Amino acid sequence: MSSLLDALQSKALAELASIADLKNLEDWRILYLGKKSQLNQALRSLSSLSIEERRQMGAQANQLKALLESSLEDKKKTLQQAQLTGTKQEYFDITLPGRPLTLGRLHPVTQTIREICSIFSGLGFQVVEGPEVEWDYYNFESLNIPPGHPARDMWSTFWMDVSPRWSGPVSQGHLPAQASPMLLRTHTSPMQTRVMEKTKPPVRVVIPGKVYRYEATDATHESQFHQVEGLAVDEGITLADLKGTLYEFARRFFGSDRKARFRCDYFPFVEPGVEMAIDCWVCKGAGCRLCGQSGWIEILGAGMVHPHVLERVGYDSSKYTGFAFGMGVERMPMLKNGIDDIRHFFTNDLRFLRQF
């Protein structure tokens, strides 16, 4: 029996020394320390020995078991440490940086819309959105542009042949919006009427969204692009409030040292109407290719909301006044970053998009 235990010890330790991974180590444990192991079988056979031999062999078997268990723990620690330090085949260097995940990024137009909306949110405006497929009533008529008005020629329109003919009642000589033709909205201004129809003053909103024009594309024109519309209506609002709001926007978006200029312009749904320009940051107003030698760069159109537009939604134009403005979103990063072709935003060229 003593020689059997000695042989078992030599064999077990020799096999343990050759083990190189944790899976084989577990197999070794089951073979030599499991319930059906040779060591346990030897312990069960002690009952056939005399008391003196049983005492002697039992002590030797227990010593062997303790030796194998301690050797097992030592080997397990060695293999685990080997995995961390890379001394074995299962190499893992914990000092290496992790592999970066492939992440997308926001489109430059989306970044610009969020920046613009964030600026106006900080000035007390609420961000709302509206439908891109619009009724003629909201896109034109409610904005002081009735059928046949020459101002409609300013917007090359995508018309949609889906509108039903209206055969219901006529209220106060006006057909409901659902009786008018449908179109892809040519500007975000229809949301002025939609917001005011559902909101009592005071109103302060900015409306970002996509708009459509039926026109040829070139470096400065696209058949689809984005705008941000702004509207504020309350008692006592004046042109000074409009100028102060847009001055602050220009400084926050283009830089605190920007100068601004307002000149008269025409928009059917505002009176008076103005265009806003900022001084050219390349030539500092001296004149260059970017600003067309004028020293100024136009960025948006604006004005005081026309009384007819207010009255159409039920506002008392003798009590309430307001201002509105609209800007092309793509124009902003083009000016800010010196981009010379609006089509770059829609060609999905990653070489261009990854710059933002």
Summary of the structure (lengths in Angstrom):
residues: 356
radius of gyration: 40.1
end to end distance: 80.5
largest distance: 122.5
contacts: 992
relative contact order: 0.10
helix: 43%
strand: 20%
